[in-house]
């Protein structure tokens, strides 16, 4: 099974094959508040996770999601200007679940209950720089490619370094 490793320090997501060879590197944007697991922190959680659900298969590029459901909107710069403070979740969602009870699973540190995703973003969002409110943002073309290469259950390791 492939696996994913995300480096918060490098703002990079790496996809590995079954033998541990790096297949692809993607620039990402993690939380502007840095790493952390606590509910309400708006930080990117560290540690071992897995993809709990894949959401958005078959939806057009730039489909806008709210609460994991397509809104019927398609992101365009004019829509972004109308809602300047909105945290855009676009194209595809890979919903993460922590695997380490007490660290990133259950209670006040539960990644899944915090709704932490790997997801697409508007083209104007800078990658390689922290800027999200906890999620891992990707370019839409990159999240489409990743979405098609992984399955529910794929391991995801989020590292501070």
N, C-alpha and C positions, 0 to 999 in steps of 0.2 A: 504494500500500500504506500502511495506517496505520503509525504509529510511536509509541513510548512514550518518555517522558522521565521520569526519576526524580530528584528533588532530595533529596539527603541532608540538607542544611541545613533545608529546608522540610518534610521528611517528607511529600512529596507525589508522587504519580504522575499524569502527565498523558497522556492519549491524544489523539493528533492524527490528523486525517484525511489523505487523499492530498494535499490542497492546503496542509497545514500549519496548519489551523485547529484550535484546542483543542476537542475534543468533550466531554471529561469530565475532572474532577480528582477524585482519590481520596486520602484520608488513608492513610498507610502507616506502618509501623514498620520501620526498618532496624537495623543492628547497634548494640548498646550499646557495642561497642568502636570505633565510628566507621568511617571509610573505610579500605580497605587491600586489597591483592591477594594477599598471601602465604598459602600453604597453612598452616592451623593458627592463623591470626590471629583467626578469628571476627569478621572485619571484612566490610563490604559492599564488593565490588569496584567500581571506577570504570571509566569509559570506554565504548567501543562494544561492544555485545553484540547477540545475536539470540536469539529464542526457538527453541531447538533441538527441543523436544518439548512437546506438550500432553498432560497426563496426568489422567485421572479423568472423562472425558466419560461422562455417564449415571449417575454415582454420586450417591447422595443427599447433600444438604447435611450437613455435619459428619462425612462419611466420614473415618476416620483412616487416614493413609498412613504406612508405614515403608518406607524404601528404595524409594519410588515405587510401592509396592504397597498396595492396600487391605487392612487387617488383619481386616476383618469387624466391627470396632468402629464405633460411632457415638458421637461425642463428646457428653457431657452433663456438667454440673457434678459429679455423683457420680464419674464416671470421672476427671475432673480432680483431685478430692480424693484418689483412690486413688493417683495417680501425680503428685505435686506438682512434681517436677523435670523432667518430660517436656517436650520441645520439640515442641509439637503442630503437625503439618502436616495441614491439613484441606481437604476439599471439592474443590479443584482445584490442579494444579501446572503452572506454566509454567517449564520448566527452561531456564536461561540458559547460553549459550556465549559466551565472549569472542571478539572479532574482532581484537585487537591483540597479535600475537606478542611475547613478552617482557614485556608489561604485564599482560594479563589472559587470555592464551592460551598454552598449553604450559608445560612445566617446573613450577616451584614457584608459579606464579601463575595456573594454569588454572582459570577460573571453573567450567567444566563438571565437572572432576574434583573440585572443592571442593563440588559438589552445591548450587550456589546457585540458589534458586528464587524465584519470586513465588508465594505460596500463601496459602490461607485459614487463619484462626486462630480460637480460641475467642472468644466474644463478650466475655469479660472482659479480653482483651488490649487495652491502651491503644494507640490509633493517634495519630500526630502526635508520638510520643516514641520515640527509639531504644530497642530492647529485644531484638532478635533476636540470633542467633549467626552472622549473616552474610546470611541471606535477607531478602527484602522481604515482610513480612507485610501481609495485607489482611483486611478484614472479609469474611466468607463471601459475602454478597450482592454485594459489590463484585467479588470475584474471579470469581464466576459470570458477572457481566455482562461483565467484561473478557475472560474465557476465550472467550465467544461472539463477541466482536468482533475477535479477532486470530487469526492463523494461525501455524503454524511458519514461521520465517523473518522474522517481524516484527522490525524493528530496535528495540533498546532502548538508550538512552543514559543512563548513570548518572553524575550530576554531583555534585560535592561541594557546590557553591553552590546 
